[in-house]
Amino acid sequence: MSDCPPPVKCKKCKKGAPGWMVTFGDLMSLLLTFFVLLLSFAQLDIVKFEEAAGSMRDAFGIQRVEQIDPLPTGERMITTDFNQEVVLVHLKEKLQVMLVNMIDNGEAEVLELEEGFLVRLNNDTLFTEGAIRVRKEVEATLQQIGNLLSESDQLIRVTGHTDNSPTDPNSPYPSNWSISAAQAAAMVNYFIQKGNIAPERLQVRGMGAYAPVDSNETAEGRNRNRRIEVLISRETAPTAPNTFLTAPALG
């Protein structure tokens, strides 16, 4: 016979989670409920705040007009950012459809940037060389772009670029700086007059030949460098106070 001791039988484990885990789960649920309750109390009643502030100003005889901006809340900030992203995505998709023929012909590009998205248009398609008058062939497309952009509040920056070729001595624009700025300004004027875009949403920049996207050693590279770039920013245009827009009454 063997001298080995008989095997020891293990006790059967109880089914289900241990008791401490249930208690811990209840504690976490209570803590979550508590913090959600605190967050709901943190929503400031703006109407009551403005009424109280107005009463205090009247009591101390203060007659100046001040704008009381509501304190930002997490809910409002997230909603605003999300809405801006949705607007930009819709604008970008619609512009890509409008410009599909120009994109296929290499006359336009739509690029995603950190600060928004960029519509890059070839100068030779928009203007005759060295001129600032928009070609009739692209007027309808530019008007569609302007009408679409007029429906949003995004800040729009129009930047003109040239290649490094010297300007015509008989041209009214003595340098590439001036022709690039003039062409960008012509685009902005077109957007205002034909596209009904609010002027305060628009900015103009002229970069001359100093921000090339290709080599100026080839005709193809110089053609790419002559361009207008329309940046549709994630930032919305600032609203000017009415006091600066309305002339004071005389007398």
Secondary structure, 3 states (H helix, E strand, C coil): CCCCCCCCCCCCCCCCCCHHHHHHHHHHHHHHHHHHHHHHHCCCCHHHHHHHHHHHHHHCCCCCCCCCCCCCCHHHHHHHHHHHHHHHHHHHHHHHHHCHHHHHCCCEEEEEECCEEEEEEEHHHHECCCCCCECHHHHHHHHHHHHHHCCCCEEEEEEEECCCCCCCCCCCCCCHHHHHHHHHHHHHHHHHHHHCCCHHHEEEEECCCCCCCCCCCCHHHHHHHCEEEEEEEEEECCCCCHHHHCCCCCC
